[in-house]
Amino acid sequence: MLQISVRFSPEQVKAMRSGTCSGSQSKSLRLAISAYFGSH
């Protein structure tokens, strides 16, 4: 999990830790995660 979060920008990591309430940010985050796993 830490290896994945390192690939994210500091803003995304900070948003993840604080528990994002904004749907758009969490959606883009899910897309980034799915894209990460999809490319590997």
C-alpha positions as a LaTeX table, in Angstrom:
\begin{tabular}{lrrr}
\hline
Residue & $x$ (\AA) & $y$ (\AA) & $z$ (\AA) \\
\hline
Met1 & 0.00 & 0.00 & 0.00 \\
Leu2 & 2.83 & 2.38 & 0.81 \\
Gln3 & 4.49 & 1.69 & $-2.53$ \\
Ile4 & 1.32 & 2.81 & $-4.31$ \\
Ser5 & 0.82 & 5.96 & $-2.22$ \\
Val6 & 4.37 & 7.03 & $-3.05$ \\
Arg7 & 3.34 & 7.29 & $-6.71$ \\
Phe8 & 0.59 & 9.73 & $-5.79$ \\
Ser9 & 1.12 & 13.45 & $-5.42$ \\
Pro10 & 1.42 & 14.88 & $-1.88$ \\
Glu11 & $-2.04$ & 16.42 & $-2.24$ \\
Gln12 & $-3.59$ & 13.03 & $-3.06$ \\
Val13 & $-1.77$ & 11.32 & $-0.21$ \\
Lys14 & $-2.90$ & 14.04 & 2.19 \\
Ala15 & $-6.45$ & 13.69 & 0.91 \\
Met16 & $-6.34$ & 9.93 & 1.37 \\
Arg17 & $-5.13$ & 10.21 & 4.97 \\
Ser18 & $-7.74$ & 12.81 & 5.90 \\
Gly19 & $-10.50$ & 10.78 & 4.25 \\
Thr20 & $-11.73$ & 12.70 & 1.23 \\
Cys21 & $-15.35$ & 13.80 & 1.35 \\
Ser22 & $-15.36$ & 15.18 & $-2.19$ \\
Gly23 & $-16.63$ & 12.57 & $-4.65$ \\
Ser24 & $-14.65$ & 13.92 & $-7.60$ \\
Gln25 & $-11.34$ & 13.55 & $-5.80$ \\
Ser26 & $-12.08$ & 10.05 & $-4.52$ \\
Lys27 & $-13.27$ & 9.03 & $-7.98$ \\
Ser28 & $-10.07$ & 10.25 & $-9.65$ \\
Leu29 & $-8.15$ & 8.50 & $-6.90$ \\
Arg30 & $-9.94$ & 5.23 & $-7.64$ \\
Leu31 & $-9.21$ & 5.70 & $-11.33$ \\
Ala32 & $-5.54$ & 6.23 & $-10.54$ \\
Ile33 & $-5.46$ & 3.09 & $-8.41$ \\
Ser34 & $-7.31$ & 1.00 & $-11.00$ \\
Ala35 & $-5.01$ & 2.37 & $-13.70$ \\
Tyr36 & $-1.98$ & 1.48 & $-11.59$ \\
Phe37 & $-3.11$ & $-2.10$ & $-11.07$ \\
Gly38 & $-4.25$ & $-2.35$ & $-14.69$ \\
Ser39 & $-0.82$ & $-1.36$ & $-16.01$ \\
His40 & 0.95 & $-3.97$ & $-13.87$ \\
\hline
\end{tabular}
